[in-house]
Amino acid sequence: MPNRSLQQQKYFVLSAGVISLVLLVGVARFAYTPLIPVMQSESILTDLSAGWLAAINYIGYLCGAVIAASVSSLMLKDTLYRLGLIVAVLTTIGMALAENTFLWAFMRFMAGLSSAAGMLIGSGLVLNWLMRHHFRSELSIHFMGIGLGIVFTAIAVDLMVDAYNWKEQWIILGIAGVVLAVPAWRWLPRPHNGSLTNSGTALEDRPPSKRFFWLMLASYFCAGFGYVISATFTVAMVERQPGLAGSGELVWLVLGITAVPAVLFWEHVARRIGTLYTLMLNYLIHIIGILVPVFYDSLAAALVSAVLYGSTFIGIVSLVLAMAGRFYPTKPAKLMGKLTLSYGAAQIIAPALAGMMAEQTGHYSGGLLMAAGMMVIGTLLLGVLIVTERGSLKTLDAT
C-alpha cells in the first residue's frame, strides 16, 4: 500500500493535472466560447469567422494529438507538457494583440496545440505516475479540471463583460493563466522512462483487438461532432434567442458546474455496469442535450440542455481516454492521441459547417441536428462493439 508521503504526493500530482486543464483547456481553449458574443457585439467577429477560428483551434489540437501519438519518451512528453503551459499563456494574451484574423488564427492554432499537452500528454503523465505508484488507474479527478476551467471562464467573463472590452478580457485571462501555470508546473514530478513500477514490478500493455480499435475510433469521431458544435456556440446560441440576451454566461456556468462532479459519477457507474455500457448511456443522454435547444427556446430549456450536455461530454472524454490508458499503461498517450485524432478531425469539420449554416440561416438548429445525427451513428457503433468484442471488454473492465 502507498505510504502517507506518497498519499500526499498523489494529491499534489492530481492537483497539478486539474490546474493544468483549467489553464490548457479552460482558459486557452474554452475562454473563446463566452467571448464569441462579446467580440461579435463589438463587430470583431461574424458567425463565419467565429466558426473558422474554432475549426483552426481544433486543427491545432489535432496536430497535438499527432505529436502525443508519435512520442514514446516520457521525458520528452514532460518537456512538451511544460512547453504547453507557456504557449497557453502567450496565446491567450496574444488574442488581444491585434484585430487581425490571420493573427487570431495562428493564436487559436497554437492554443489548440497547447490543449493537447493537458488533455493527452498531461493526462498520460498523471496516469503513468498513478500506476507506477500502485494507485487506481483512473483519471476522474484529473478530468474535473475541464469542468472547473469552464466554470472559471464563465465567471471571469461574466464579471468582466461590463467593465472591460474584449482585448482587456483576453489580457486578464492571460495573466490568470500565469498564476495557474506555477502549480501546474511545480507539482507534477519529472517522470522516469521504463516499464517498472516503483516497487520493481512490470507494467504490462494489454492492447485491444483491431476491430475494437477501429470501431471505437469511428464512434469517437461521431462523439467529436456531437461535442464541438455546442462547445463552440453554446453562449452565442443562447444570446441570440429572443428574451435570453445576457443569459449566455449563466448557461455556460451551469454547463461547467455540471461537468465537475460528472466525471466521478460516471466512473462509479462504469465500475458497476462496465465502461462501454456507461459510454453508450452518455451518448444517449448527450443526444437529448443537443436536441433540446432545437425544439425549445426558453431559458429553462437552455439550462436543461447545459446540464445534459455538460454531464455527458466530460463523461465521454474521460471514459475513452482512461480506457486508452488502461490498455496501454506504459505509453497511455499514444492510444489517447490516436483516438483523439479521430475526435479532433470531427472538431475541425463541424464548427466550420455550423458557422456556415448559421451565417446563411441566422440560427444554429441545422448544426445541432447534424451533431445529433452523428451521435446516433456513434451510439450504434458502440452497440456493435459491445456485441462483438466480449474479450476486449473483459480486459478493459478487469484493469
C-alpha positions as CSV (number, residue, x, y, z in Angstrom):
1,M,0.0,0.0,0.0
2,P,1.2,3.5,-0.7
3,N,2.7,5.2,2.4
4,R,1.5,8.6,3.8
5,S,4.1,10.6,2.0
6,L,3.1,9.0,-1.3
7,Q,-0.5,9.8,-0.5
8,Q,0.3,13.4,0.0
9,Q,2.3,13.5,-3.2
10,K,-0.6,11.9,-5.0
11,Y,-2.8,14.9,-4.1
12,F,-0.2,17.3,-5.5
13,V,0.1,15.3,-8.7
14,L,-3.7,15.2,-9.2
15,S,-3.9,18.9,-8.3
16,A,-1.3,19.7,-10.9
17,G,-3.3,17.8,-13.5
18,V,-6.5,19.6,-12.6
19,I,-4.9,23.0,-12.6
20,S,-3.2,22.3,-15.9
21,L,-6.6,21.5,-17.5
22,V,-8.1,24.7,-16.1
23,L,-5.3,26.6,-18.0
24,L,-4.7,24.5,-21.1
25,V,-8.4,23.6,-21.8
26,G,-10.4,26.1,-19.8
27,V,-8.5,29.3,-20.5
28,A,-6.5,28.6,-23.7
29,R,-9.4,26.8,-25.4
30,F,-12.8,27.3,-23.8
31,A,-12.5,31.0,-22.9
32,Y,-13.2,31.6,-26.6
33,T,-16.8,30.3,-26.2
34,P,-18.1,33.0,-23.9
35,L,-16.0,35.7,-25.6
36,I,-17.5,35.0,-29.1
37,P,-20.7,37.1,-28.4
38,V,-18.5,39.8,-26.8
39,M,-16.3,40.0,-29.9
40,Q,-19.4,39.8,-32.1
41,S,-21.1,42.7,-30.2
42,E,-18.1,44.9,-31.0
43,S,-18.3,43.9,-34.7
44,I,-15.0,42.0,-34.4
45,L,-16.3,38.5,-35.4
46,T,-19.0,37.2,-37.7
47,D,-20.6,33.7,-37.4
48,L,-18.5,32.6,-40.3
49,S,-15.2,33.8,-38.9
50,A,-16.1,32.6,-35.4
51,G,-16.7,29.1,-36.8
52,W,-13.4,29.1,-38.8
53,L,-11.4,30.2,-35.8
54,A,-12.9,27.4,-33.8
55,A,-12.1,25.0,-36.6
56,I,-8.5,26.2,-36.7
57,N,-8.2,25.8,-32.9
58,Y,-9.2,22.1,-33.3
59,I,-6.7,21.7,-36.1
60,G,-4.1,22.7,-33.6
61,Y,-5.5,20.2,-31.1
62,L,-5.4,17.6,-33.8
63,C,-1.7,18.3,-34.5
64,G,-1.1,18.0,-30.8
65,A,-2.8,14.6,-30.9
66,V,-0.4,13.5,-33.7
67,I,2.5,14.5,-31.5
68,A,1.2,12.7,-28.5
69,A,0.6,9.6,-30.5
70,S,4.1,9.8,-32.0
71,V,6.3,10.4,-29.0
72,S,7.3,7.5,-26.8
73,S,9.8,9.1,-24.4
74,L,8.2,10.2,-21.1
75,M,10.9,12.7,-20.6
76,L,10.1,14.4,-24.0
77,K,6.4,14.3,-23.2
78,D,7.2,16.0,-19.9
79,T,9.0,18.8,-21.8
80,L,6.1,19.2,-24.2
81,Y,3.7,19.4,-21.3
82,R,5.6,22.3,-19.7
83,L,6.1,24.0,-23.1
84,G,2.3,23.7,-23.5
85,L,1.8,25.7,-20.3
86,I,3.9,28.5,-21.6
87,V,2.2,28.5,-25.0
88,A,-1.3,28.6,-23.4
89,V,-0.4,31.8,-21.6
90,L,1.2,33.5,-24.6
91,T,-1.6,32.7,-27.0
92,T,-4.3,33.9,-24.6
93,I,-2.6,37.2,-24.3
94,G,-1.8,37.2,-28.0
95,M,-5.6,37.2,-28.9
96,A,-5.6,40.9,-27.7
97,L,-2.6,42.0,-29.8
98,A,-4.4,43.0,-33.0
99,E,-7.7,42.9,-34.8
100,N,-6.3,40.6,-37.4
101,T,-8.0,37.3,-38.4
102,F,-4.7,35.8,-39.5
103,L,-3.0,36.5,-36.2
104,W,-6.1,35.2,-34.3
105,A,-6.0,32.1,-36.5
106,F,-2.3,31.5,-35.5
107,M,-3.1,32.1,-31.8
108,R,-6.1,29.7,-31.9
109,F,-4.0,27.1,-33.7
110,M,-1.2,27.3,-31.0
111,A,-3.8,27.3,-28.2
112,G,-5.3,24.1,-29.6
113,L,-1.8,22.6,-29.7
114,S,-1.3,23.5,-26.1
115,S,-4.6,22.0,-25.1
116,A,-3.4,18.6,-26.3
117,A,-0.5,19.0,-23.8
118,G,-3.0,18.9,-21.0
119,M,-5.7,16.6,-22.3
120,L,-3.4,13.9,-23.8
121,I,0.2,14.3,-22.6
122,G,-0.6,15.7,-19.2
123,S,-3.3,13.0,-18.5
124,G,-0.9,10.4,-19.7
125,L,1.8,11.6,-17.3
126,V,-0.6,11.7,-14.4
127,L,-1.9,8.2,-15.2
128,N,1.6,6.8,-15.6
129,W,2.6,8.2,-12.2
130,L,-0.6,6.8,-10.5
131,M,0.0,3.3,-11.9
132,R,3.7,3.3,-11.1
133,H,2.9,4.0,-7.5
134,H,0.1,1.4,-7.3
135,F,-2.8,3.9,-7.2
136,R,-6.1,3.4,-9.1
137,S,-5.7,3.7,-12.8
138,E,-8.5,6.3,-13.0
139,L,-8.4,9.9,-14.2
140,S,-11.8,11.2,-12.9
141,I,-10.3,13.7,-10.6
142,H,-7.8,14.9,-13.3
143,F,-10.6,15.5,-15.8
144,M,-12.6,17.6,-13.3
145,G,-10.2,20.3,-14.4
146,I,-12.2,20.6,-17.7
147,G,-15.4,21.5,-15.9
148,L,-13.6,23.8,-13.5
149,G,-12.0,25.5,-16.5
150,I,-15.4,26.1,-18.0
151,V,-16.7,27.5,-14.6
152,F,-13.6,29.7,-14.3
153,T,-14.0,31.2,-17.7
154,A,-17.8,31.7,-17.3
155,I,-17.4,33.6,-14.1
156,A,-14.4,35.6,-15.3
157,V,-16.1,36.7,-18.5
158,D,-19.4,37.5,-16.7
159,L,-17.5,39.7,-14.1
160,M,-15.5,41.4,-16.8
161,V,-18.1,41.9,-19.6
162,D,-19.4,45.3,-18.4
163,A,-16.1,46.6,-17.2
164,Y,-13.6,45.7,-19.9
165,N,-13.5,45.4,-23.7
166,W,-12.7,42.2,-25.4
167,K,-9.0,42.9,-25.6
168,E,-8.7,43.6,-21.9
169,Q,-10.6,40.5,-21.1
170,W,-8.1,38.3,-23.1
171,I,-5.2,40.0,-21.3
172,I,-6.7,39.5,-17.9
173,L,-7.3,35.8,-18.6
174,G,-3.7,35.5,-19.8
175,I,-2.5,37.0,-16.5
176,A,-4.7,34.5,-14.6
177,G,-3.0,31.8,-16.8
178,V,0.4,32.8,-15.4
179,V,-0.9,32.2,-11.9
180,L,-2.3,28.8,-12.8
181,A,0.9,27.7,-14.6
182,V,3.0,27.8,-11.5
183,P,1.4,24.9,-9.6
184,A,0.7,23.0,-12.8
185,W,4.5,23.2,-13.5
186,R,5.9,22.6,-10.0
187,W,3.6,19.9,-8.6
188,L,3.9,17.4,-11.4
189,P,7.1,15.4,-10.8
190,R,9.5,14.7,-13.6
191,P,8.8,11.2,-15.0
192,H,11.1,8.2,-15.4
193,N,11.4,6.2,-18.6
194,G,10.9,2.4,-18.3
195,S,8.1,0.0,-17.7
196,L,8.6,-0.8,-14.0
197,T,6.6,0.5,-11.0
198,N,8.3,2.0,-8.0
199,S,8.3,-1.5,-6.3
200,G,10.0,-3.1,-9.3
201,T,7.1,-4.9,-10.9
202,A,6.4,-4.6,-14.6
203,L,3.6,-2.5,-16.2
204,E,2.0,-4.6,-18.9
205,D,0.2,-3.4,-22.0
206,R,-3.0,-5.3,-22.9
207,P,-4.0,-3.9,-26.4
208,P,-7.5,-4.4,-27.7
209,S,-8.3,-6.2,-31.0
210,K,-8.0,-4.3,-34.3
211,R,-11.8,-4.4,-34.7
212,F,-12.3,-2.9,-31.2
213,F,-9.8,-0.1,-32.1
214,W,-11.4,0.8,-35.4
215,L,-15.0,0.7,-34.1
216,M,-14.0,2.8,-31.2
217,L,-12.2,5.2,-33.5
218,A,-15.3,5.6,-35.7
219,S,-17.6,6.0,-32.7
220,Y,-15.4,8.6,-31.1
221,F,-15.3,10.6,-34.4
222,C,-19.1,10.8,-34.1
223,A,-18.7,12.0,-30.5
224,G,-16.4,14.7,-31.7
225,F,-19.2,16.0,-33.9
226,G,-21.7,15.9,-31.1
227,Y,-19.4,17.7,-28.7
228,V,-17.9,20.5,-30.7
229,I,-20.8,22.5,-32.0
230,S,-22.4,23.1,-28.6
231,A,-18.9,23.6,-27.0
232,T,-18.2,26.3,-29.5
233,F,-21.5,28.1,-29.9
234,T,-23.5,27.5,-26.7
235,V,-23.2,31.1,-25.4
236,A,-23.8,32.6,-28.9
237,M,-26.9,30.4,-29.4
238,V,-28.4,31.5,-26.1
239,E,-27.6,35.2,-26.6
240,R,-29.3,35.1,-30.0
241,Q,-32.6,33.7,-28.7
242,P,-35.5,36.2,-28.1
243,G,-35.6,37.3,-24.4
244,L,-32.4,35.4,-23.4
245,A,-29.8,38.1,-24.1
246,G,-27.4,38.3,-21.2
247,S,-28.1,34.7,-20.1
248,G,-25.3,33.0,-22.2
249,E,-22.7,33.2,-19.4
250,L,-25.2,31.7,-16.9
251,V,-25.8,28.7,-19.2
252,W,-22.1,28.2,-19.8
253,L,-21.5,28.4,-16.0
254,V,-24.2,25.7,-15.3
255,L,-22.6,23.5,-18.0
256,G,-19.3,23.8,-16.3
257,I,-20.6,23.2,-12.8
258,T,-22.4,20.1,-14.0
259,A,-19.3,18.7,-15.7
260,V,-17.2,18.9,-12.5
261,P,-18.8,16.1,-10.4
262,A,-20.0,14.2,-13.5
263,V,-16.6,12.5,-14.1
264,L,-16.7,11.0,-10.6
265,F,-20.3,9.9,-11.1
266,W,-19.6,8.2,-14.4
267,E,-16.5,6.5,-13.1
268,H,-18.7,5.0,-10.3
269,V,-21.3,3.8,-12.8
270,A,-18.6,2.3,-15.1
271,R,-17.3,0.2,-12.2
272,R,-20.8,-1.2,-11.7
273,I,-22.1,-1.8,-15.3
274,G,-18.9,-1.6,-17.4
275,T,-17.1,1.1,-19.3
276,L,-18.8,0.7,-22.7
277,Y,-22.3,0.4,-21.4
278,T,-21.6,3.6,-19.4
279,L,-20.2,5.2,-22.5
280,M,-23.4,4.3,-24.5
281,L,-25.6,5.8,-21.8
282,N,-23.5,9.0,-22.1
283,Y,-24.1,9.1,-25.8
284,L,-27.8,8.7,-25.5
285,I,-28.2,11.5,-22.9
286,H,-25.8,13.6,-24.9
287,I,-28.1,13.4,-27.9
288,I,-31.1,14.7,-25.8
289,G,-28.9,17.5,-24.6
290,I,-28.0,18.6,-28.1
291,L,-31.6,18.4,-29.4
292,V,-33.4,20.3,-26.5
293,P,-32.4,23.8,-27.9
294,V,-33.7,22.9,-31.4
295,F,-37.3,22.4,-30.1
296,Y,-37.4,24.8,-27.2
297,D,-36.1,28.3,-26.9
298,S,-36.7,29.2,-23.2
299,L,-34.1,29.7,-20.5
300,A,-35.2,26.6,-18.7
301,A,-34.6,24.6,-21.9
302,A,-31.2,26.1,-22.3
303,L,-30.3,25.2,-18.7
304,V,-31.6,21.6,-19.1
305,S,-29.5,21.3,-22.3
306,A,-26.5,22.6,-20.4
307,V,-26.9,20.0,-17.6
308,L,-27.4,17.1,-20.0
309,Y,-24.6,18.2,-22.3
310,G,-22.1,19.2,-19.6
311,S,-22.6,16.0,-17.6
312,T,-22.0,13.7,-20.7
313,F,-19.4,15.4,-22.9
314,I,-17.0,15.2,-20.0
315,G,-18.1,11.6,-19.3
316,I,-17.4,10.5,-22.9
317,V,-13.9,12.1,-22.9
318,S,-12.9,10.8,-19.5
319,L,-14.1,7.3,-20.1
320,V,-12.5,7.0,-23.5
321,L,-9.1,8.4,-22.5
322,A,-9.0,6.5,-19.2
323,M,-9.8,3.3,-21.2
324,A,-6.9,4.0,-23.5
325,G,-4.6,4.4,-20.5
326,R,-5.7,1.0,-19.1
327,F,-5.0,-0.8,-22.4
328,Y,-1.5,0.8,-22.6
329,P,-0.2,1.8,-19.1
330,T,3.4,2.0,-20.3
331,K,2.6,4.6,-23.0
332,P,-1.0,5.8,-22.4
333,A,-0.7,9.0,-24.5
334,K,-0.1,7.0,-27.7
335,L,-3.5,5.4,-27.9
336,M,-5.1,8.6,-26.4
337,G,-3.5,10.5,-29.3
338,K,-4.7,8.1,-31.9
339,L,-8.3,8.2,-30.6
340,T,-8.1,12.0,-30.4
341,L,-7.1,12.2,-34.0
342,S,-10.5,10.9,-34.8
343,Y,-12.3,13.0,-32.3
344,G,-10.3,16.1,-33.4
345,A,-11.0,15.5,-37.1
346,A,-14.7,15.9,-36.4
347,Q,-13.9,19.1,-34.4
348,I,-12.3,20.7,-37.5
349,I,-15.2,19.9,-39.8
350,A,-18.2,20.5,-37.5
351,P,-17.7,24.1,-36.3
352,A,-16.9,25.4,-39.8
353,L,-20.1,23.7,-41.2
354,A,-22.2,25.0,-38.3
355,G,-20.8,28.5,-38.8
356,M,-21.6,28.5,-42.5
357,M,-25.2,27.2,-41.7
358,A,-25.7,29.9,-39.1
359,E,-24.4,32.6,-41.5
360,Q,-27.0,31.5,-44.0
361,T,-30.0,30.8,-41.8
362,G,-29.4,33.1,-38.8
363,H,-29.6,30.2,-36.3
364,Y,-27.8,27.0,-35.2
365,S,-30.6,24.4,-35.5
366,G,-29.1,22.8,-38.6
367,G,-25.7,22.4,-36.9
368,L,-27.3,20.8,-33.8
369,L,-29.4,18.4,-35.9
370,M,-26.2,17.4,-37.7
371,A,-24.4,16.8,-34.4
372,A,-27.3,14.7,-33.0
373,G,-27.4,12.6,-36.2
374,M,-23.7,11.8,-35.9
375,M,-24.2,10.9,-32.2
376,V,-26.9,8.4,-33.2
377,I,-24.4,6.7,-35.6
378,G,-21.8,6.7,-32.9
379,T,-24.2,5.0,-30.5
380,L,-25.0,2.3,-33.0
381,L,-21.3,1.7,-33.5
382,L,-20.9,1.3,-29.7
383,G,-23.7,-1.3,-29.8
384,V,-21.8,-3.3,-32.4
385,L,-18.6,-3.0,-30.4
386,I,-20.4,-4.3,-27.2
387,V,-21.9,-7.3,-29.1
388,T,-18.8,-8.4,-31.0
389,E,-15.9,-7.6,-28.6
390,R,-16.5,-9.5,-25.4
391,G,-12.8,-10.4,-24.9
392,S,-11.6,-6.8,-25.0
393,L,-14.4,-5.7,-22.7
394,K,-13.3,-8.3,-20.1
395,T,-9.7,-7.0,-20.3
396,L,-10.9,-3.4,-20.1
397,D,-13.1,-3.8,-17.0
398,A,-10.7,-6.1,-15.2
399,T,-8.0,-3.4,-15.1
